[in-house]
Amino acid sequence: MAWGWAWLRACARRVSRLRGTARPVQAPAPIEPGERVLASGRDVSGAMVVATGLAVYRHDGHPGSGTWSRLGWEDVDRMGWDDDAHVLTLTRWSGSPQ
């Protein structure tokens, strides 16, 4: 029984550390009903980025500002991944034939 309590205490500490590290990554992105967050992080300028199944949201990067931009996946023309820099690049579809 003592090992059970020790395991529970160890798990509670790990979970509390996770909550502490996850808090800065969470942001009040204007996610639409039914959307599910797939990933979140920061862009190269340090601005918060949240990807859902329907769109990518980017915060304007100013602390305290609630301004977000939305790029729906249907508006993405190209995606590229740079292995060396670990950077994902999204190119917006211009709407004109190429």
TIZAVO-288227 format. One record per atom (N, C-alpha, C): z, y, x; residue in one letter. Coordinates in Angstrom, 2 decimals. Each point is the difference from the previous one (the first is absolute). Example, Ala and Ser with C-alpha at 12.3 -4.5 7.8 and 13.67 -1.06 7.14 Angstrom:
2
+---------+---------+---------+----+
:       z :       y :       x : aa :
+---------+---------+---------+----+
:    7.80 :   -5.69 :   13.19 :  A :
:    0.00 :    1.19 :   -0.89 :  A :
:    0.00 :    1.20 :    0.90 :  A :
:   -0.72 :    1.05 :   -0.35 :  S :
:    0.06 :    1.19 :    0.82 :  S :
:    0.73 :    1.09 :   -0.77 :  S :
+---------+---------+---------+----+
This chain:
98
+---------+---------+---------+----+
:       z :       y :       x : aa :
+---------+---------+---------+----+
:    0.00 :   -1.20 :    0.81 :  M :
:    0.00 :    1.20 :   -0.81 :  M :
:    0.00 :    1.27 :    0.86 :  M :
:    0.70 :   -0.04 :    1.14 :  A :
:    0.06 :    1.17 :    0.87 :  A :
:   -1.38 :    0.35 :    0.54 :  A :
:   -0.82 :   -1.01 :    0.33 :  W :
:   -1.34 :    0.29 :    0.52 :  W :
:   -0.84 :    0.67 :   -1.07 :  W :
:    0.23 :   -0.30 :   -1.27 :  G :
:   -0.74 :    0.64 :   -1.09 :  G :
:    0.27 :    1.49 :   -0.07 :  G :
:    1.27 :    0.38 :    0.14 :  W :
:    0.35 :    1.41 :   -0.03 :  W :
:   -0.54 :    0.73 :    1.21 :  W :
:    0.04 :   -0.67 :    1.16 :  A :
:   -0.53 :    0.61 :    1.22 :  A :
:   -1.50 :    0.23 :   -0.14 :  A :
:   -0.70 :   -0.97 :   -0.56 :  W :
:   -1.45 :    0.13 :   -0.20 :  W :
:   -0.29 :    1.15 :   -0.98 :  W :
:    0.77 :    0.07 :   -1.09 :  L :
:   -0.20 :    1.06 :   -0.99 :  L :
:    0.25 :    1.38 :    0.60 :  L :
:    1.04 :    0.14 :    0.81 :  R :
:    0.27 :    1.28 :    0.66 :  R :
:   -1.13 :    0.37 :    0.95 :  R :
:   -0.50 :   -0.97 :    0.76 :  A :
:   -1.10 :    0.26 :    0.93 :  A :
:   -1.25 :    0.43 :   -0.75 :  A :
:   -0.30 :   -0.64 :   -1.11 :  C :
:   -1.17 :    0.37 :   -0.80 :  C :
:    0.16 :    1.39 :   -0.59 :  C :
:    1.19 :    0.32 :   -0.46 :  A :
:    0.24 :    1.32 :   -0.59 :  A :
:   -0.22 :    1.09 :    1.04 :  A :
:    0.42 :   -0.25 :    1.25 :  R :
:   -0.22 :    0.99 :    1.06 :  R :
:   -1.49 :    0.18 :    0.27 :  R :
:   -0.76 :   -1.12 :    0.03 :  R :
:   -1.43 :    0.09 :    0.25 :  R :
:   -0.69 :    0.77 :   -1.12 :  R :
:    0.38 :   -0.26 :   -1.24 :  V :
:   -0.61 :    0.68 :   -1.13 :  V :
:    0.34 :    1.49 :    0.02 :  V :
:    1.23 :    0.34 :    0.34 :  S :
:    0.36 :    1.42 :    0.04 :  S :
:   -0.78 :    0.72 :    1.10 :  S :
:   -0.26 :   -0.68 :    1.13 :  R :
:   -0.82 :    0.62 :    1.05 :  R :
:   -1.43 :    0.17 :   -0.48 :  R :
:   -0.52 :   -0.96 :   -0.72 :  L :
:   -1.36 :    0.13 :   -0.53 :  L :
:   -0.11 :    1.18 :   -0.96 :  L :
:    0.98 :    0.14 :   -0.85 :  R :
:   -0.02 :    1.13 :   -0.93 :  R :
:    0.00 :    1.31 :    0.77 :  R :
:    0.77 :    0.07 :    1.06 :  G :
:    0.07 :    1.22 :    0.80 :  G :
:   -1.32 :    0.32 :    0.68 :  G :
:   -0.71 :   -1.03 :    0.45 :  T :
:   -1.27 :    0.28 :    0.66 :  T :
:   -1.12 :    0.21 :   -0.99 :  T :
:    0.10 :   -0.56 :   -1.18 :  A :
:   -1.07 :    0.14 :   -0.99 :  A :
:    0.07 :    1.36 :   -0.70 :  A :
:    1.16 :    0.59 :   -0.06 :  R :
:    0.15 :    1.25 :   -0.76 :  R :
:   -0.94 :    1.11 :    0.47 :  R :
:   -0.16 :    0.28 :    1.31 :  P :
:   -0.90 :    1.08 :    0.41 :  P :
:   -1.47 :   -0.29 :   -0.30 :  P :
:   -0.37 :   -1.27 :   -0.11 :  V :
:   -1.39 :   -0.34 :   -0.25 :  V :
:   -0.36 :    0.21 :   -1.45 :  V :
:    0.97 :   -0.12 :   -0.89 :  Q :
:   -0.28 :    0.19 :   -1.42 :  Q :
:   -0.20 :    1.47 :   -0.29 :  Q :
:   -0.94 :    0.28 :   -0.87 :  A :
:   -0.27 :    1.38 :   -0.36 :  A :
:   -0.36 :    0.06 :   -1.48 :  A :
:    0.25 :    1.12 :   -0.64 :  P :
:   -0.30 :    0.10 :   -1.43 :  P :
:   -1.49 :    0.23 :   -0.26 :  P :
:   -0.82 :   -0.92 :    0.42 :  A :
:   -1.44 :    0.11 :   -0.25 :  A :
:   -0.27 :   -0.10 :   -1.50 :  A :
:   -0.98 :    0.75 :   -0.48 :  P :
:   -0.30 :    0.01 :   -1.43 :  P :
:   -0.79 :   -1.25 :   -0.42 :  P :
:    0.63 :   -1.14 :    0.15 :  I :
:   -0.66 :   -1.28 :   -0.30 :  I :
:   -0.14 :   -0.16 :   -1.51 :  I :
:   -1.18 :   -0.42 :   -0.41 :  E :
:   -0.29 :   -0.15 :   -1.42 :  E :
:    0.65 :   -1.27 :   -0.55 :  E :
:    0.28 :   -0.02 :   -1.30 :  P :
:    0.59 :   -1.19 :   -0.60 :  P :
:   -0.87 :   -1.24 :    0.25 :  P :
:    0.63 :   -1.08 :    0.34 :  G :
:   -0.71 :   -1.24 :    0.26 :  G :
:   -0.42 :   -0.19 :    1.44 :  G :
:    0.10 :    1.05 :    0.81 :  E :
:   -0.36 :   -0.13 :    1.41 :  E :
:    1.15 :   -0.65 :    0.76 :  E :
:   -0.36 :   -0.74 :    1.03 :  R :
:    0.99 :   -0.66 :    0.84 :  R :
:   -0.22 :    0.44 :    1.43 :  R :
:    1.06 :    0.42 :    0.68 :  V :
:   -0.10 :    0.43 :    1.39 :  V :
:   -0.26 :   -1.23 :    0.88 :  V :
:   -1.07 :    0.07 :    0.79 :  L :
:   -0.35 :   -1.07 :    0.92 :  L :
:    0.51 :    0.28 :    1.40 :  L :
:   -0.06 :    1.27 :    0.41 :  A :
:    0.45 :    0.39 :    1.34 :  A :
:    0.32 :    1.48 :    0.02 :  A :
:    0.85 :    0.39 :    0.92 :  S :
:    0.30 :    1.42 :    0.20 :  S :
:    0.24 :    0.23 :    1.47 :  S :
:   -0.26 :    1.20 :    0.41 :  G :
:    0.18 :    0.35 :    1.41 :  G :
:   -0.33 :    1.45 :    0.23 :  G :
:   -0.36 :    0.33 :    1.21 :  R :
:   -0.33 :    1.38 :    0.36 :  R :
:   -1.38 :    0.05 :    0.63 :  R :
:   -0.72 :    1.09 :   -0.27 :  D :
:   -1.32 :    0.15 :    0.63 :  D :
:    0.19 :    0.58 :    1.40 :  D :
:   -1.11 :    0.26 :    0.70 :  V :
:    0.09 :    0.47 :    1.39 :  V :
:    0.69 :    1.35 :    0.13 :  V :
:    0.01 :    0.81 :   -1.07 :  S :
:    0.69 :    1.29 :    0.05 :  S :
:    1.46 :   -0.10 :   -0.40 :  S :
:    0.43 :   -1.20 :   -0.44 :  G :
:    1.39 :   -0.19 :   -0.41 :  G :
:    0.21 :    0.10 :   -1.49 :  G :
:   -1.04 :    0.28 :   -0.78 :  A :
:    0.12 :    0.12 :   -1.45 :  A :
:    0.16 :   -1.38 :   -0.63 :  A :
:    0.77 :   -0.06 :   -1.07 :  M :
:    0.25 :   -1.25 :   -0.71 :  M :
:   -1.26 :   -0.47 :   -0.71 :  M :
:   -0.31 :   -1.31 :    0.08 :  V :
:   -1.14 :   -0.60 :   -0.67 :  V :
:    0.50 :   -1.23 :   -0.75 :  V :
:   -0.41 :   -0.13 :   -1.26 :  V :
:    0.37 :   -1.15 :   -0.83 :  V :
:   -1.27 :   -0.61 :   -0.56 :  V :
:   -0.19 :   -1.30 :    0.24 :  A :
:   -1.17 :   -0.71 :   -0.52 :  A :
:    0.42 :   -0.89 :   -1.15 :  A :
:   -0.74 :    0.08 :   -1.10 :  T :
:    0.23 :   -0.87 :   -1.14 :  T :
:   -1.26 :   -0.83 :   -0.24 :  T :
:    0.02 :   -0.82 :   -1.01 :  G :
:   -1.16 :   -0.79 :   -0.34 :  G :
:   -1.15 :    0.83 :   -0.53 :  G :
:    0.27 :    1.24 :   -0.42 :  L :
:   -1.03 :    0.85 :   -0.60 :  L :
:   -0.39 :    1.19 :    0.86 :  L :
:    0.87 :    0.44 :    0.91 :  A :
:   -0.27 :    1.24 :    0.73 :  A :
:    0.86 :    0.10 :    1.25 :  A :
:   -0.32 :    1.03 :    0.79 :  V :
:    0.80 :    0.39 :    1.15 :  V :
:    0.50 :    1.41 :   -0.27 :  V :
:    1.30 :    0.21 :    0.14 :  Y :
:    0.62 :    1.31 :   -0.21 :  Y :
:    0.44 :    0.54 :    1.35 :  Y :
:   -0.23 :    1.29 :    0.22 :  R :
:    0.41 :    0.64 :    1.25 :  R :
:    0.78 :    1.27 :   -0.31 :  R :
:    1.19 :    0.10 :    0.58 :  H :
:    0.82 :    1.19 :   -0.15 :  H :
:   -0.58 :    1.10 :    0.88 :  H :
:    0.20 :    1.25 :   -0.38 :  D :
:   -0.58 :    1.11 :    0.78 :  D :
:    0.68 :    0.19 :    1.35 :  D :
:    1.12 :   -0.68 :    0.23 :  G :
:    0.66 :    0.04 :    1.30 :  G :
:    1.04 :    1.08 :    0.16 :  G :
:    0.16 :    0.88 :   -0.97 :  H :
:    1.01 :    1.06 :    0.10 :  H :
:    1.31 :   -0.49 :   -0.63 :  H :
:    1.10 :    0.01 :    0.74 :  P :
:    1.28 :   -0.46 :   -0.54 :  P :
:    0.38 :    0.80 :   -1.25 :  P :
:    0.46 :   -0.70 :   -1.00 :  G :
:    0.43 :    0.64 :   -1.23 :  G :
:   -1.12 :    0.27 :   -0.98 :  G :
:   -1.24 :   -0.18 :    0.43 :  S :
:   -1.14 :    0.22 :   -0.87 :  S :
:   -0.28 :   -1.26 :   -0.81 :  S :
:   -0.39 :    0.16 :   -1.24 :  G :
:   -0.32 :   -1.13 :   -0.85 :  G :
:   -1.49 :   -0.18 :   -0.19 :  G :
:   -0.82 :    0.58 :    0.88 :  T :
:   -1.44 :   -0.04 :   -0.14 :  T :
:   -0.58 :   -1.28 :    0.60 :  T :
:   -0.72 :   -0.75 :   -0.82 :  W :
:   -0.63 :   -1.24 :    0.40 :  W :
:   -1.49 :    0.05 :   -0.34 :  W :
:   -0.81 :   -0.67 :    0.80 :  S :
:   -1.41 :   -0.18 :   -0.34 :  S :
:   -0.22 :   -1.48 :   -0.27 :  S :
:   -0.97 :   -0.29 :   -0.86 :  R :
:   -0.28 :   -1.38 :   -0.38 :  R :
:   -1.45 :   -0.32 :    0.32 :  R :
:   -0.23 :   -1.14 :    0.64 :  L :
:   -1.33 :   -0.50 :    0.26 :  L :
:   -0.09 :   -1.39 :   -0.62 :  L :
:   -0.75 :   -0.09 :   -1.10 :  G :
:   -0.16 :   -1.30 :   -0.66 :  G :
:   -0.88 :   -0.91 :    0.84 :  G :
:    0.26 :   -1.30 :   -0.05 :  W :
:   -0.79 :   -0.94 :    0.79 :  W :
:   -1.48 :    0.06 :   -0.37 :  W :
:   -0.29 :    0.39 :   -1.25 :  E :
:   -1.40 :    0.11 :   -0.42 :  E :
:   -0.72 :    1.16 :    0.70 :  E :
:    0.76 :    0.92 :    0.59 :  D :
:   -0.57 :    1.14 :    0.71 :  D :
:   -0.10 :   -0.21 :    1.51 :  D :
:    0.40 :   -1.17 :    0.47 :  V :
:   -0.06 :   -0.31 :    1.43 :  V :
:   -1.37 :   -0.59 :    0.32 :  V :
:   -0.71 :    0.63 :    0.95 :  D :
:   -1.31 :   -0.48 :    0.40 :  D :
:    0.12 :   -1.03 :    1.13 :  D :
:    0.83 :    0.32 :    0.99 :  R :
:    0.16 :   -0.87 :    1.16 :  R :
:    1.45 :   -0.05 :    0.44 :  R :
:    0.34 :   -1.12 :    0.61 :  M :
:    1.31 :   -0.16 :    0.63 :  M :
:   -0.21 :   -0.53 :    1.40 :  M :
:    0.78 :    0.48 :    0.93 :  G :
:   -0.09 :   -0.48 :    1.37 :  G :
:    1.38 :   -0.18 :    0.60 :  G :
:    0.13 :   -0.99 :    0.86 :  W :
:    1.27 :   -0.27 :    0.67 :  W :
:   -0.20 :    0.10 :    1.50 :  W :
:    0.83 :    0.79 :    0.67 :  D :
:    0.00 :    0.11 :    1.45 :  D :
:    1.14 :   -0.84 :    0.54 :  D :
:   -0.35 :   -1.13 :    0.64 :  D :
:    1.01 :   -0.92 :    0.52 :  D :
:    0.87 :    0.63 :    1.08 :  D :
:   -0.60 :    0.81 :    0.86 :  D :
:    0.76 :    0.59 :    1.10 :  D :
:    1.02 :    1.02 :   -0.49 :  D :
:   -0.43 :    0.87 :   -0.91 :  A :
:    0.88 :    1.06 :   -0.51 :  A :
:    0.81 :   -0.43 :   -1.22 :  A :
:   -0.34 :   -1.14 :   -0.59 :  H :
:    0.65 :   -0.49 :   -1.23 :  H :
:   -0.13 :    1.05 :   -1.11 :  H :
:   -1.23 :    0.45 :   -0.21 :  V :
:   -0.28 :    1.04 :   -0.98 :  V :
:   -1.04 :   -0.48 :   -1.00 :  V :
:    0.29 :    0.16 :   -1.27 :  L :
:   -0.94 :   -0.29 :   -1.07 :  L :
:   -0.64 :    1.31 :   -0.43 :  L :
:   -1.32 :    0.04 :   -0.03 :  T :
:   -0.73 :    1.21 :   -0.39 :  T :
:   -0.72 :   -0.26 :   -1.32 :  T :
:    0.20 :    0.90 :   -0.95 :  L :
:   -0.70 :   -0.07 :   -1.29 :  L :
:   -0.99 :    1.15 :   -0.08 :  L :
:   -1.22 :   -0.29 :   -0.43 :  T :
:   -1.01 :    1.03 :   -0.17 :  T :
:   -0.30 :    0.12 :   -1.49 :  T :
:    0.14 :    1.22 :   -0.50 :  R :
:   -0.23 :    0.27 :   -1.42 :  R :
:   -1.49 :   -0.08 :   -0.30 :  R :
:   -0.35 :   -0.59 :   -1.14 :  W :
:   -1.38 :   -0.08 :   -0.44 :  W :
:   -0.45 :    1.39 :   -0.44 :  W :
:   -1.13 :    0.45 :    0.52 :  S :
:   -0.47 :    1.36 :   -0.29 :  S :
:   -0.74 :    0.09 :   -1.33 :  S :
:   -0.47 :   -1.12 :   -0.50 :  G :
:   -0.71 :    0.01 :   -1.27 :  G :
:   -1.49 :    0.21 :    0.14 :  G :
:   -0.47 :    0.28 :    1.20 :  S :
:   -1.43 :    0.20 :    0.20 :  S :
:   -0.60 :   -1.24 :    0.66 :  S :
:   -1.26 :   -0.32 :   -0.31 :  P :
:   -0.62 :   -1.17 :    0.62 :  P :
:   -0.15 :    0.19 :    1.51 :  P :
:    0.11 :   -1.11 :    0.72 :  Q :
:   -0.08 :    0.09 :    1.46 :  Q :
:   -1.34 :   -0.45 :    0.49 :  Q :
+---------+---------+---------+----+
